[in-house]
Amino acid sequence: MRIIITGGSGLIGRALANSLAADQHEVVLLSRSPGRVTNLPSNVRAVAWDGHTAQGWGELADGAGAIVNLAGESIAGEGFLPLRWSDERRQRIRDSRINAGRAVTAAVAGATQKPRVVIQASAIGYYGVHGDEALDESAPAGNDFLANVCREWEASSAGVETAGVRRVIIRIGVVLSTQGGALTRVLLPYRLFGGGRFGSGRQYWSWIHLDDVVRAIRASIEDEQFAGPINLTAPNPHTNNDFGKTLGQVLGRPHWLPVPAFALKLPFGEVTTVVLDGQRVLPAKLQHAGFTFQFPQLAPALQDLIKRNV
């Protein structure tokens, strides 16, 4: 099966590509800098694209098994410290997602033999801030910046359904990996014996191990019962305070030094909503479908990641 991945050079895209390649699928990673995408398995290739059209790759959608649309500029930036949301960054965050979805829609429209499925990335930010309320896929969208971006992001590829293609919207939680993402930012203070809660610590972090993200995406590709929005979160979300306590126990480090909300908001601004606000999101559809999480509990997930450093 040929599987096309936009945003394929990112954390999830590379892990997904490696998993698919191990089962001998043909994987095409779309990248604006394909020459920088190195150390790929023999059946994975990087193809150039401009990030907003189907030019140069659209013909690959003809007869493809799946398109997995993960493209989008990082919400917090790629460095260790998060980047403030200037007006320009807000626009790039939004446009990078919407343009990619429209490009996928155009590629599907131009295909004589349509792909079997389009997997459209989104995020649990779709739901907005809800305190400790449990949220499944039926919960409505929020109305803050991230929620509005997610709503438009999801809508950007809706046209593929008109073309008769099954579409799965994966609302991704806090992905745990030591190769990137939130965990890499949280690990350092704990390793330096300075870990503690962020803000009140009562905000929920709906986390998921990277391996389970890959397994859930593959299940969404292969199993036709999946359609529409699906929450990619582990079934046991934790408050930020409990997350930190568990991480400290796994590392053998104290959990004692709180970071006040103002100490984060002052230098970094509104982007701190990613860690200071939260959602208690549950994977109702995955569980109803019988999906088995490899890491349903936080402590074993952290132990696994830190042990093998992935």
Backbone as CSV, one residue per row, in Angstrom:
resi,resn,N_x,N_y,N_z,CA_x,CA_y,CA_z,C_x,C_y,C_z
1,MET,0.840,-1.195,0.000,0.000,0.000,0.000,0.877,1.247,0.000
2,ARG,0.530,2.204,-0.845,1.243,3.484,-0.826,0.539,4.424,0.134
3,ILE,1.319,4.997,1.047,0.768,5.905,2.039,1.553,7.212,1.979
4,ILE,0.848,8.306,1.806,1.447,9.634,1.708,1.268,10.333,3.047
5,ILE,2.342,10.910,3.553,2.290,11.607,4.838,2.746,13.046,4.646
6,THR,1.855,14.002,4.848,2.275,15.395,4.883,2.748,15.698,6.304
7,GLY,3.731,16.580,6.435,4.319,16.789,7.752,5.072,15.550,8.204
8,GLY,5.550,14.794,7.236,6.158,13.499,7.529,7.519,13.553,8.175
9,SER,8.135,14.729,8.213,9.458,14.833,8.849,9.352,15.180,10.330
10,GLY,8.128,15.353,10.841,7.926,15.670,12.248,7.967,14.437,13.133
11,LEU,7.734,14.660,14.414,7.834,13.596,15.412,6.916,12.420,15.087
12,ILE,5.637,12.693,14.871,4.683,11.621,14.598,4.905,11.054,13.203
13,GLY,5.157,11.921,12.229,5.326,11.464,10.858,6.476,10.490,10.688
14,ARG,7.617,10.784,11.317,8.764,9.884,11.191,8.490,8.547,11.870
15,ALA,7.878,8.590,13.048,7.573,7.343,13.752,6.571,6.505,12.965
16,LEU,5.572,7.152,12.389,4.586,6.441,11.586,5.236,5.848,10.341
17,ALA,6.074,6.626,9.674,6.749,6.136,8.466,7.600,4.910,8.760
18,ASN,8.334,4.932,9.849,9.177,3.793,10.209,8.338,2.553,10.493
19,SER,7.211,2.739,11.165,6.330,1.611,11.463,5.753,1.006,10.190
20,LEU,5.290,1.864,9.292,4.720,1.387,8.031,5.778,0.714,7.163
21,ALA,6.959,1.301,7.136,8.039,0.740,6.321,8.435,-0.648,6.809
22,ALA,8.384,-0.854,8.119,8.741,-2.162,8.676,7.798,-3.255,8.185
23,ASP,6.576,-2.868,7.781,5.614,-3.827,7.231,5.560,-3.763,5.712
24,GLN,6.611,-3.178,5.128,6.824,-3.186,3.672,5.835,-2.334,2.886
25,HIS,5.215,-1.349,3.528,4.406,-0.395,2.779,5.317,0.608,2.079
26,GLU,4.836,1.164,0.987,5.535,2.251,0.295,5.099,3.563,0.947
27,VAL,6.045,4.322,1.470,5.722,5.541,2.206,6.344,6.738,1.494
28,VAL,5.540,7.764,1.292,5.996,9.011,0.679,5.844,10.121,1.707
29,LEU,6.949,10.741,2.082,6.924,11.869,3.008,6.981,13.163,2.197
30,LEU,6.005,14.028,2.379,6.026,15.323,1.709,6.733,16.330,2.592
31,SER,7.711,17.014,2.010,8.518,17.963,2.782,8.896,19.143,1.904
32,ARG,8.943,20.319,2.499,9.413,21.500,1.766,10.929,21.496,1.626
33,SER,11.603,20.656,2.403,13.064,20.511,2.287,13.408,19.022,2.282
34,PRO,13.083,18.311,1.202,13.274,16.857,1.192,14.731,16.436,1.348
35,GLY,15.664,17.307,0.948,17.077,16.966,1.086,17.525,16.847,2.530
36,ARG,16.763,17.439,3.444,17.115,17.381,4.865,16.498,16.179,5.571
37,VAL,15.631,15.465,4.873,14.979,14.288,5.465,15.851,13.078,5.154
38,THR,16.682,12.706,6.091,17.689,11.672,5.858,17.439,10.440,6.741
39,ASN,18.280,9.423,6.524,18.227,8.174,7.303,16.858,7.510,7.217
40,LEU,16.333,7.439,6.004,15.034,6.825,5.782,15.196,5.359,5.405
41,PRO,14.244,4.511,5.801,14.239,3.128,5.319,14.156,3.089,3.791
42,SER,14.525,1.967,3.218,14.629,1.873,1.761,13.303,2.099,1.048
43,ASN,12.189,1.766,1.673,10.879,1.934,1.030,10.161,3.213,1.463
44,VAL,10.927,4.181,1.991,10.400,5.498,2.333,11.164,6.540,1.533
45,ARG,10.457,7.441,0.884,11.124,8.504,0.127,10.491,9.848,0.455
46,ALA,11.318,10.871,0.395,10.858,12.233,0.631,10.634,12.919,-0.708
47,VAL,9.502,13.589,-0.849,9.119,14.275,-2.082,8.850,15.731,-1.747
48,ALA,9.315,16.619,-2.602,9.154,18.053,-2.352,7.720,18.500,-2.581
49,TRP,7.262,19.420,-1.730,6.000,20.110,-1.985,6.096,21.511,-1.405
50,ASP,5.191,22.368,-1.808,5.262,23.766,-1.403,4.453,24.062,-0.144
51,GLY,3.777,23.084,0.393,3.023,23.264,1.624,1.598,23.753,1.434
52,HIS,1.208,24.095,0.198,-0.143,24.626,0.038,-0.842,24.231,-1.257
53,THR,-0.183,23.445,-2.127,-0.848,22.958,-3.334,-0.508,21.481,-3.530
54,ALA,-1.126,20.883,-4.544,-0.844,19.487,-4.892,0.184,19.382,-6.017
55,GLN,0.779,20.498,-6.390,1.758,20.473,-7.478,2.984,19.657,-7.083
56,GLY,3.391,18.771,-7.999,4.601,17.983,-7.788,4.399,16.680,-7.051
57,TRP,3.207,16.474,-6.466,2.973,15.219,-5.747,1.549,14.689,-5.911
58,GLY,0.653,15.514,-6.434,-0.753,15.140,-6.506,-0.999,13.832,-7.223
59,GLU,-0.187,13.536,-8.258,-0.392,12.292,-9.003,-0.158,11.049,-8.139
60,LEU,0.602,11.210,-7.048,0.864,10.074,-6.163,-0.387,9.667,-5.382
61,ALA,-1.370,10.557,-5.306,-2.618,10.232,-4.614,-3.462,9.249,-5.407
62,ASP,-3.209,9.165,-6.704,-3.977,8.254,-7.557,-3.636,6.809,-7.195
63,GLY,-4.594,6.094,-6.626,-4.363,4.714,-6.246,-3.694,4.526,-4.895
64,ALA,-3.468,5.612,-4.173,-2.831,5.486,-2.857,-3.786,4.804,-1.875
65,GLY,-3.193,4.135,-0.893,-4.015,3.538,0.141,-4.527,4.565,1.124
66,ALA,-3.678,5.550,1.456,-4.065,6.540,2.453,-3.226,7.800,2.296
67,ILE,-3.813,8.915,2.687,-3.077,10.166,2.886,-3.240,10.535,4.357
68,VAL,-2.122,10.747,5.029,-2.135,11.143,6.433,-1.647,12.583,6.496
69,ASN,-2.550,13.486,6.811,-2.231,14.915,6.773,-1.874,15.415,8.172
70,LEU,-0.574,15.487,8.443,-0.067,15.931,9.742,0.554,17.325,9.680
71,ALA,0.522,17.965,8.512,1.266,19.208,8.313,0.711,20.350,9.159
72,GLY,1.613,21.186,9.650,1.224,22.377,10.393,2.384,22.889,11.227
73,GLU,2.552,24.196,11.260,3.634,24.789,12.049,3.426,24.509,13.535
74,SER,4.517,24.236,14.240,4.440,23.914,15.664,3.761,25.034,16.449
75,ILE,2.843,24.653,17.334,2.118,25.625,18.156,3.075,26.380,19.082
76,ALA,4.024,25.653,19.679,4.921,26.261,20.664,6.299,26.577,20.099
77,GLY,6.561,26.234,18.832,7.881,26.431,18.265,8.742,25.189,18.428
78,GLU,9.840,25.142,17.713,10.678,23.953,17.698,11.770,23.958,18.759
79,GLY,12.090,25.096,19.328,13.156,25.173,20.320,12.700,24.737,21.695
80,PHE,13.627,24.801,22.666,13.289,24.382,24.021,12.288,25.344,24.663
81,LEU,12.476,26.647,24.438,11.560,27.636,25.001,10.452,27.942,24.003
82,PRO,9.208,28.049,24.475,8.101,28.337,23.560,8.203,29.746,22.974
83,LEU,7.628,29.920,21.799,7.608,31.215,21.137,6.270,31.913,21.367
84,ARG,6.327,33.214,21.598,5.099,33.984,21.785,4.253,33.948,20.512
85,TRP,2.953,34.099,20.678,2.054,34.139,19.532,1.916,35.575,19.041
86,SER,2.834,36.009,18.231,2.670,37.285,17.556,1.564,37.133,16.516
87,ASP,1.087,38.233,15.985,0.069,38.163,14.938,0.586,37.354,13.753
88,GLU,1.865,37.534,13.433,2.450,36.805,12.304,2.488,35.304,12.572
89,ARG,2.869,34.913,13.808,2.919,33.485,14.140,1.520,32.882,14.135
90,ARG,0.561,33.603,14.657,-0.818,33.119,14.635,-1.257,32.810,13.200
91,GLN,-0.924,33.716,12.303,-1.329,33.530,10.910,-0.627,32.326,10.302
92,ARG,0.661,32.142,10.624,1.396,30.991,10.081,0.847,29.684,10.644
93,ILE,0.533,29.676,11.936,-0.036,28.473,12.556,-1.331,28.081,11.848
94,ARG,-2.175,29.069,11.619,-3.456,28.806,10.953,-3.270,28.414,9.494
95,ASP,-2.528,29.227,8.742,-2.431,29.015,7.302,-1.727,27.703,6.956
96,SER,-0.697,27.338,7.734,0.036,26.113,7.424,-0.874,24.895,7.494
97,ARG,-1.863,24.920,8.374,-2.790,23.806,8.515,-3.877,23.822,7.449
98,ILE,-4.453,24.972,7.261,-5.568,25.064,6.310,-5.087,24.848,4.879
99,ASN,-3.944,25.411,4.541,-3.419,25.233,3.186,-3.085,23.778,2.896
100,ALA,-2.554,23.073,3.896,-2.232,21.659,3.699,-3.500,20.847,3.469
101,GLY,-4.547,21.128,4.238,-5.804,20.414,4.051,-6.405,20.657,2.678
102,ARG,-6.315,21.876,2.213,-6.830,22.187,0.876,-6.009,21.500,-0.209
103,ALA,-4.702,21.380,0.002,-3.851,20.683,-0.965,-4.224,19.205,-1.041
104,VAL,-4.476,18.596,0.116,-4.898,17.195,0.135,-6.226,17.032,-0.598
105,THR,-7.152,17.945,-0.364,-8.448,17.889,-1.037,-8.274,17.986,-2.550
106,ALA,-7.395,18.867,-2.995,-7.150,19.015,-4.436,-6.533,17.749,-5.016
107,ALA,-5.605,17.125,-4.291,-4.979,15.897,-4.771,-6.000,14.774,-4.905
108,VAL,-6.889,14.670,-3.923,-7.933,13.641,-3.979,-8.883,13.911,-5.143
109,ALA,-9.257,15.166,-5.335,-10.167,15.520,-6.426,-9.577,15.157,-7.781
110,GLY,-8.255,15.264,-7.911,-7.604,14.979,-9.192,-7.274,13.520,-9.423
111,ALA,-7.500,12.681,-8.445,-7.154,11.263,-8.560,-8.265,10.490,-9.257
112,THR,-7.889,9.688,-10.236,-8.867,8.830,-10.904,-9.302,7.703,-9.978
113,GLN,-8.329,7.048,-9.356,-8.607,6.045,-8.332,-8.356,6.696,-6.982
114,LYS,-9.411,6.990,-6.260,-9.301,7.768,-5.029,-8.575,6.979,-3.934
115,PRO,-7.857,7.672,-3.068,-7.306,6.996,-1.885,-8.426,6.376,-1.054
116,ARG,-8.089,5.313,-0.320,-9.105,4.653,0.491,-9.524,5.494,1.686
117,VAL,-8.587,6.261,2.219,-8.879,7.015,3.432,-7.952,8.218,3.532
118,VAL,-8.458,9.291,4.116,-7.642,10.451,4.484,-7.693,10.575,6.005
119,ILE,-6.517,10.599,6.609,-6.415,10.827,8.048,-6.044,12.292,8.252
120,GLN,-6.942,13.044,8.861,-6.763,14.482,9.057,-6.389,14.769,10.499
121,ALA,-5.207,15.333,10.700,-4.779,15.673,12.064,-5.555,16.869,12.596
122,SER,-5.761,16.847,13.903,-6.282,17.969,14.657,-5.690,17.831,16.059
123,ALA,-6.271,18.504,17.029,-5.732,18.456,18.388,-6.869,18.596,19.386
124,ILE,-6.610,18.163,20.615,-7.644,18.266,21.643,-7.905,19.713,22.036
125,GLY,-7.070,20.636,21.554,-7.364,22.053,21.717,-8.692,22.440,21.089
126,TYR,-9.212,21.574,20.226,-10.526,21.775,19.602,-11.600,22.069,20.647
127,TYR,-11.490,21.436,21.815,-12.557,21.525,22.816,-12.473,22.784,23.669
128,GLY,-11.392,23.532,23.586,-11.240,24.688,24.446,-10.961,24.268,25.879
129,VAL,-11.026,25.212,26.804,-10.710,24.966,28.211,-11.983,24.540,28.948
130,HIS,-11.919,23.381,29.624,-13.115,22.825,30.273,-12.881,22.388,31.707
131,GLY,-11.794,22.747,32.329,-11.568,22.327,33.702,-11.470,20.824,33.814
132,ASP,-12.221,20.240,34.764,-12.136,18.796,34.970,-13.299,18.035,34.328
133,GLU,-14.060,18.691,33.449,-15.163,18.032,32.751,-14.616,16.984,31.783
134,ALA,-15.153,15.767,31.841,-14.724,14.702,30.929,-15.307,14.953,29.543
135,LEU,-14.451,14.896,28.526,-14.851,15.227,27.160,-14.607,14.038,26.237
136,ASP,-15.659,13.618,25.517,-15.454,12.637,24.457,-15.650,13.329,23.109
137,GLU,-15.739,12.561,22.045,-15.772,13.143,20.699,-17.052,13.918,20.402
138,SER,-18.071,13.749,21.243,-19.320,14.474,21.016,-19.315,15.882,21.604
139,ALA,-18.292,16.228,22.373,-18.228,17.547,22.997,-18.076,18.634,21.929
140,PRO,-18.673,19.797,22.146,-18.597,20.868,21.138,-17.235,21.549,21.124
141,ALA,-16.990,22.282,20.057,-15.751,23.037,19.924,-15.744,24.224,20.879
142,GLY,-14.553,24.609,21.303,-14.398,25.806,22.105,-14.405,27.048,21.233
143,ASN,-14.010,28.172,21.829,-14.058,29.422,21.069,-12.827,30.281,21.304
144,ASP,-11.707,29.659,21.693,-10.463,30.414,21.826,-9.622,30.229,20.565
145,PHE,-8.407,30.771,20.562,-7.581,30.733,19.354,-7.324,29.308,18.884
146,LEU,-6.878,28.433,19.796,-6.557,27.070,19.399,-7.798,26.312,18.937
147,ALA,-8.907,26.508,19.618,-10.142,25.835,19.215,-10.571,26.277,17.822
148,ASN,-10.471,27.563,17.540,-10.850,28.067,16.219,-9.914,27.546,15.136
149,VAL,-8.613,27.471,15.450,-7.675,26.900,14.483,-8.020,25.444,14.202
150,CYS,-8.291,24.681,15.256,-8.622,23.265,15.077,-9.892,23.090,14.253
151,ARG,-10.889,23.909,14.497,-12.132,23.799,13.745,-11.898,24.042,12.251
152,GLU,-11.110,25.071,11.931,-10.805,25.345,10.527,-9.893,24.273,9.937
153,TRP,-8.964,23.782,10.743,-8.044,22.721,10.332,-8.836,21.484,9.905
154,GLU,-9.787,21.096,10.728,-10.596,19.918,10.414,-11.435,20.145,9.157
155,ALA,-11.963,21.344,9.009,-12.815,21.639,7.855,-12.035,21.697,6.548
156,SER,-10.721,21.926,6.630,-9.930,22.170,5.422,-9.904,20.990,4.459
157,SER,-10.099,19.775,4.949,-10.078,18.605,4.065,-11.443,17.931,3.963
158,ALA,-12.490,18.611,4.412,-13.826,17.999,4.405,-14.284,17.634,2.998
159,GLY,-13.732,18.307,1.992,-14.135,18.039,0.611,-13.845,16.628,0.140
160,VAL,-12.928,15.928,0.790,-12.630,14.558,0.339,-13.825,13.639,0.598
161,GLU,-14.640,13.961,1.585,-15.813,13.138,1.853,-16.822,13.271,0.717
162,THR,-16.925,14.464,0.144,-17.799,14.669,-1.017,-17.358,13.800,-2.178
163,ALA,-16.046,13.545,-2.260,-15.502,12.687,-3.317,-15.649,11.208,-2.985
164,GLY,-16.301,10.894,-1.851,-16.546,9.504,-1.497,-15.431,8.831,-0.730
165,VAL,-14.509,9.617,-0.167,-13.368,9.060,0.556,-13.644,9.106,2.056
166,ARG,-13.402,7.984,2.718,-13.540,7.950,4.173,-12.506,8.887,4.801
167,ARG,-12.949,9.656,5.805,-12.047,10.603,6.460,-12.108,10.393,7.967
168,VAL,-10.936,10.305,8.582,-10.814,10.173,10.026,-10.090,11.410,10.543
169,ILE,-10.654,12.062,11.554,-10.055,13.253,12.160,-9.459,12.843,13.494
170,ILE,-8.150,12.900,13.606,-7.487,12.470,14.832,-7.171,13.696,15.698
171,ARG,-7.873,13.815,16.817,-7.643,14.919,17.750,-6.596,14.450,18.766
172,ILE,-5.383,14.934,18.567,-4.217,14.398,19.265,-3.985,15.143,20.574
173,GLY,-3.702,14.380,21.628,-3.401,14.951,22.923,-1.920,15.267,23.076
174,VAL,-1.445,15.303,24.310,-0.045,15.595,24.614,0.764,14.326,24.319
175,VAL,1.521,14.358,23.241,2.264,13.171,22.808,3.557,13.062,23.609
176,LEU,3.740,11.920,24.243,4.925,11.700,25.066,6.017,11.014,24.267
177,SER,7.167,11.673,24.184,8.362,11.151,23.527,9.547,11.941,24.061
178,THR,10.691,11.319,24.115,11.896,12.057,24.502,12.613,12.627,23.283
179,GLN,12.010,12.491,22.103,12.599,13.029,20.884,12.002,14.373,20.477
180,GLY,11.034,14.847,21.227,10.408,16.120,20.898,9.100,16.260,21.642
181,GLY,8.500,17.451,21.553,7.213,17.673,22.178,7.319,18.111,23.629
182,ALA,6.185,18.049,24.321,6.070,18.612,25.674,6.991,17.940,26.682
183,LEU,7.151,16.622,26.582,7.927,15.909,27.600,9.376,16.375,27.633
184,THR,9.946,16.684,26.483,11.346,17.121,26.459,11.523,18.435,27.210
185,ARG,10.479,19.287,27.198,10.554,20.558,27.922,10.381,20.355,29.422
186,VAL,9.625,19.330,29.804,9.347,19.093,31.216,10.474,18.316,31.894
187,LEU,11.161,17.470,31.146,12.180,16.599,31.734,13.340,17.366,32.359
188,LEU,13.804,18.411,31.689,15.031,19.078,32.125,14.969,19.576,33.566
189,PRO,13.944,20.334,33.974,13.944,20.794,35.376,13.923,19.648,36.374
190,TYR,13.266,18.550,36.046,13.264,17.406,36.970,14.655,16.792,37.057
191,ARG,15.320,16.687,35.953,16.670,16.121,35.969,17.635,17.022,36.737
192,LEU,17.304,18.315,36.812,18.134,19.262,37.558,17.615,19.466,38.981
193,PHE,16.722,18.582,39.430,16.173,18.614,40.791,15.323,19.859,41.048
194,GLY,14.728,20.414,39.988,13.918,21.623,40.160,12.520,21.493,39.586
195,GLY,11.976,20.277,39.569,10.661,20.063,38.987,9.528,20.402,39.934
196,GLY,8.397,20.785,39.360,7.209,21.090,40.152,6.036,21.382,39.239
197,ARG,4.896,21.694,39.848,3.687,21.927,39.059,3.783,23.253,38.304
198,PHE,2.972,23.383,37.259,2.825,24.629,36.524,1.507,25.276,36.944
199,GLY,1.570,26.517,37.374,0.361,27.208,37.791,-0.300,26.484,38.950
200,SER,-1.613,26.296,38.862,-2.346,25.639,39.949,-2.039,24.152,40.022
201,GLY,-1.633,23.562,38.903,-1.402,22.130,38.849,-2.676,21.322,38.704
202,ARG,-3.828,21.973,38.739,-5.105,21.255,38.660,-5.554,21.013,37.219
203,GLN,-4.901,21.652,36.250,-5.288,21.494,34.859,-4.922,20.087,34.364
204,TYR,-5.831,19.501,33.583,-5.612,18.143,33.089,-4.699,18.132,31.862
205,TRP,-3.781,17.179,31.861,-2.955,16.887,30.693,-3.417,15.546,30.140
206,SER,-4.034,15.579,28.984,-4.514,14.363,28.339,-3.404,13.852,27.420
207,TRP,-2.629,12.937,27.935,-1.387,12.483,27.318,-1.610,11.201,26.527
208,ILE,-0.608,10.856,25.686,-0.600,9.582,24.981,0.838,9.264,24.574
209,HIS,1.242,8.028,24.732,2.579,7.565,24.330,2.669,7.590,22.807
210,LEU,3.814,7.979,22.273,4.000,8.054,20.823,3.682,6.728,20.142
211,ASP,4.049,5.619,20.753,3.757,4.320,20.147,2.264,4.108,19.958
212,ASP,1.468,4.549,20.923,0.017,4.399,20.794,-0.564,5.351,19.762
213,VAL,0.052,6.507,19.574,-0.370,7.400,18.480,-0.203,6.685,17.143
214,VAL,0.956,6.097,16.936,1.232,5.389,15.681,0.261,4.223,15.501
215,ARG,0.035,3.456,16.549,-0.855,2.305,16.467,-2.286,2.744,16.176
216,ALA,-2.720,3.843,16.764,-4.081,4.332,16.526,-4.245,4.853,15.103
217,ILE,-3.226,5.526,14.583,-3.301,6.001,13.192,-3.351,4.808,12.249
218,ARG,-2.531,3.811,12.501,-2.543,2.626,11.650,-3.893,1.907,11.723
219,ALA,-4.477,1.842,12.906,-5.805,1.241,13.038,-6.831,2.033,12.238
220,SER,-6.708,3.365,12.241,-7.634,4.216,11.497,-7.493,4.030,9.992
221,ILE,-6.281,3.739,9.550,-6.062,3.464,8.130,-6.672,2.129,7.737
222,GLU,-6.458,1.135,8.564,-6.774,-0.245,8.183,-8.207,-0.659,8.477
223,ASP,-8.851,-0.046,9.456,-10.168,-0.479,9.908,-11.230,0.507,9.448
224,GLU,-12.129,0.067,8.591,-13.108,0.959,7.988,-14.202,1.408,8.957
225,GLN,-14.231,0.843,10.159,-15.222,1.319,11.121,-14.874,2.708,11.651
226,PHE,-13.609,3.126,11.483,-13.208,4.443,11.955,-13.575,5.504,10.936
227,ALA,-14.282,6.517,11.384,-14.632,7.662,10.542,-14.997,8.822,11.458
228,GLY,-14.771,10.032,10.972,-15.075,11.205,11.775,-14.040,11.422,12.860
229,PRO,-14.365,12.243,13.874,-13.377,12.593,14.905,-13.103,11.440,15.866
230,ILE,-11.810,11.290,16.218,-11.368,10.287,17.179,-10.341,10.949,18.088
231,ASN,-10.526,10.820,19.389,-9.560,11.367,20.340,-8.385,10.426,20.494
232,LEU,-7.188,10.933,20.240,-5.960,10.167,20.457,-5.351,10.615,21.779
233,THR,-5.894,10.046,22.838,-5.395,10.276,24.196,-5.465,8.949,24.931
234,ALA,-4.611,8.774,25.929,-4.697,7.589,26.777,-5.968,7.668,27.625
235,PRO,-6.476,6.531,28.101,-7.741,6.551,28.853,-7.624,7.075,30.275
236,ASN,-6.419,7.452,30.704,-6.238,7.915,32.076,-5.477,9.244,32.103
237,PRO,-6.169,10.352,31.797,-5.506,11.663,31.876,-5.157,12.001,33.317
238,HIS,-4.143,12.862,33.479,-3.689,13.261,34.816,-3.677,14.778,34.920
239,THR,-3.878,15.273,36.132,-3.647,16.698,36.336,-2.149,16.967,36.181
240,ASN,-1.830,18.212,35.930,-0.419,18.588,35.799,0.369,18.245,37.056
241,ASN,-0.234,18.444,38.213,0.457,18.151,39.466,0.737,16.653,39.594
242,ASP,-0.254,15.812,39.295,-0.058,14.366,39.371,0.923,13.877,38.310
243,PHE,0.869,14.496,37.130,1.829,14.154,36.077,3.254,14.393,36.579
244,GLY,3.478,15.569,37.187,4.803,15.901,37.689,5.253,14.979,38.803
245,LYS,4.331,14.645,39.714,4.680,13.711,40.783,5.112,12.363,40.222
246,THR,4.370,11.879,39.220,4.688,10.585,38.618,6.024,10.643,37.896
247,LEU,6.265,11.726,37.160,7.540,11.875,36.468,8.690,11.912,37.467
248,GLY,8.514,12.641,38.565,9.556,12.689,39.588,9.844,11.324,40.180
249,GLN,8.808,10.539,40.432,9.000,9.190,40.969,9.747,8.302,39.990
250,VAL,9.397,8.393,38.708,10.063,7.566,37.688,11.538,7.936,37.566
251,LEU,11.833,9.229,37.665,13.216,9.699,37.538,13.999,9.612,38.843
252,GLY,13.291,9.413,39.953,13.962,9.475,41.253,14.361,10.889,41.609
253,ARG,13.485,11.846,41.267,13.738,13.263,41.516,12.579,13.865,42.300
254,PRO,12.819,14.947,43.040,11.734,15.569,43.804,10.772,16.342,42.913
255,HIS,9.562,16.446,43.381,8.523,17.260,42.757,8.154,18.311,43.803
256,TRP,8.804,19.493,43.722,8.682,20.400,44.859,8.664,21.878,44.498
257,LEU,9.123,22.254,43.319,9.322,23.672,43.000,8.257,24.144,42.005
258,PRO,7.165,24.726,42.486,6.110,25.169,41.574,6.551,26.364,40.740
259,VAL,6.006,26.433,39.533,6.236,27.580,38.655,4.927,28.373,38.593
260,PRO,4.861,29.568,39.181,3.620,30.348,39.168,3.191,30.683,37.742
261,ALA,1.902,30.797,37.533,1.386,31.086,36.197,1.985,32.374,35.625
262,PHE,2.106,33.408,36.470,2.609,34.690,35.966,4.050,34.578,35.472
263,ALA,4.830,33.655,36.081,6.228,33.495,35.679,6.348,32.889,34.284
264,LEU,5.299,32.234,33.831,5.268,31.716,32.468,4.610,32.713,31.514
265,LYS,3.511,33.324,31.968,2.773,34.227,31.083,3.566,35.486,30.752
266,LEU,4.339,35.990,31.709,5.053,37.247,31.490,6.028,37.167,30.319
267,PRO,6.923,36.151,30.263,7.849,36.111,29.131,7.267,35.492,27.867
268,PHE,6.299,34.558,28.002,5.883,33.776,26.837,4.480,34.090,26.341
269,GLY,3.704,34.789,27.134,2.395,35.226,26.679,1.377,34.113,26.570
270,GLU,0.499,34.245,25.564,-0.688,33.403,25.453,-0.382,31.947,25.119
271,VAL,0.792,31.681,24.566,1.148,30.300,24.226,1.149,29.405,25.466
272,THR,1.289,29.995,26.645,1.330,29.207,27.875,-0.001,28.526,28.181
273,THR,-1.063,28.872,27.444,-2.329,28.150,27.622,-2.151,26.661,27.377
274,VAL,-1.138,26.300,26.570,-0.894,24.893,26.254,-0.584,24.095,27.518
275,VAL,0.093,24.714,28.504,0.452,23.996,29.728,-0.354,24.447,30.942
276,LEU,-0.847,25.695,30.934,-1.555,26.214,32.108,-3.046,25.911,32.084
277,ASP,-3.599,25.675,30.903,-5.005,25.296,30.770,-5.051,23.859,30.261
278,GLY,-6.141,23.228,30.383,-6.166,21.831,29.976,-7.546,21.335,29.632
279,GLN,-7.568,20.105,29.176,-8.808,19.413,28.878,-8.677,17.974,29.372
280,ARG,-9.746,17.465,29.949,-9.798,16.068,30.385,-10.491,15.269,29.285
281,VAL,-9.692,14.818,28.317,-10.232,14.223,27.098,-10.087,12.705,27.153
282,LEU,-11.167,12.013,26.808,-11.195,10.550,26.863,-11.354,9.955,25.461
283,PRO,-10.707,8.814,25.193,-10.733,8.201,23.856,-11.923,7.268,23.679
284,ALA,-13.122,7.804,23.770,-14.321,6.976,23.786,-14.447,6.107,22.530
285,LYS,-14.194,6.692,21.359,-14.378,5.927,20.120,-13.340,4.818,19.981
286,LEU,-12.110,5.088,20.346,-11.087,4.046,20.294,-11.466,2.886,21.216
287,GLN,-11.892,3.200,22.414,-12.248,2.153,23.356,-13.480,1.380,22.895
288,HIS,-14.454,2.078,22.340,-15.653,1.406,21.834,-15.306,0.455,20.693
289,ALA,-14.301,0.832,19.904,-13.882,-0.003,18.776,-13.009,-1.177,19.206
290,GLY,-12.658,-1.239,20.482,-11.846,-2.339,20.970,-10.352,-2.125,20.843
291,PHE,-9.938,-0.878,20.611,-8.510,-0.589,20.519,-7.855,-0.819,21.883
292,THR,-6.734,-1.543,21.870,-6.008,-1.836,23.105,-4.789,-0.935,23.207
293,PHE,-4.747,-0.108,24.225,-3.602,0.759,24.440,-2.429,-0.060,24.975
294,GLN,-1.264,0.159,24.397,-0.065,-0.476,24.924,0.344,0.174,26.242
295,PHE,0.037,1.490,26.350,0.397,2.242,27.559,-0.815,3.042,28.048
296,PRO,-1.740,2.375,28.741,-2.906,3.091,29.257,-2.626,3.864,30.536
297,GLN,-1.533,3.517,31.237,-1.189,4.153,32.507,0.077,4.991,32.349
298,LEU,0.140,6.114,33.069,1.216,7.079,32.887,2.580,6.554,33.324
299,ALA,2.680,5.980,34.514,3.989,5.569,35.030,4.693,4.584,34.097
300,PRO,4.033,3.512,33.644,4.715,2.610,32.700,5.098,3.289,31.385
301,ALA,4.265,4.242,30.934,4.595,4.967,29.703,5.883,5.764,29.874
302,LEU,5.992,6.497,30.986,7.195,7.283,31.246,8.407,6.383,31.457
303,GLN,8.224,5.284,32.173,9.330,4.361,32.394,9.864,3.813,31.080
304,ASP,8.961,3.466,30.176,9.369,2.943,28.875,10.142,3.962,28.065
305,LEU,9.628,5.192,28.013,10.270,6.233,27.221,11.647,6.577,27.752
306,ILE,11.766,6.699,29.061,13.039,7.095,29.647,14.057,5.956,29.543
307,LYS,13.577,4.722,29.662,14.476,3.556,29.578,15.084,3.430,28.184
308,ARG,14.253,3.578,27.154,14.782,3.386,25.796,15.030,4.691,25.069
309,ASN,14.736,5.828,25.760,15.060,7.155,25.238,14.519,7.363,23.839
310,VAL,13.182,7.178,23.698,12.552,7.387,22.387,11.480,8.446,22.499
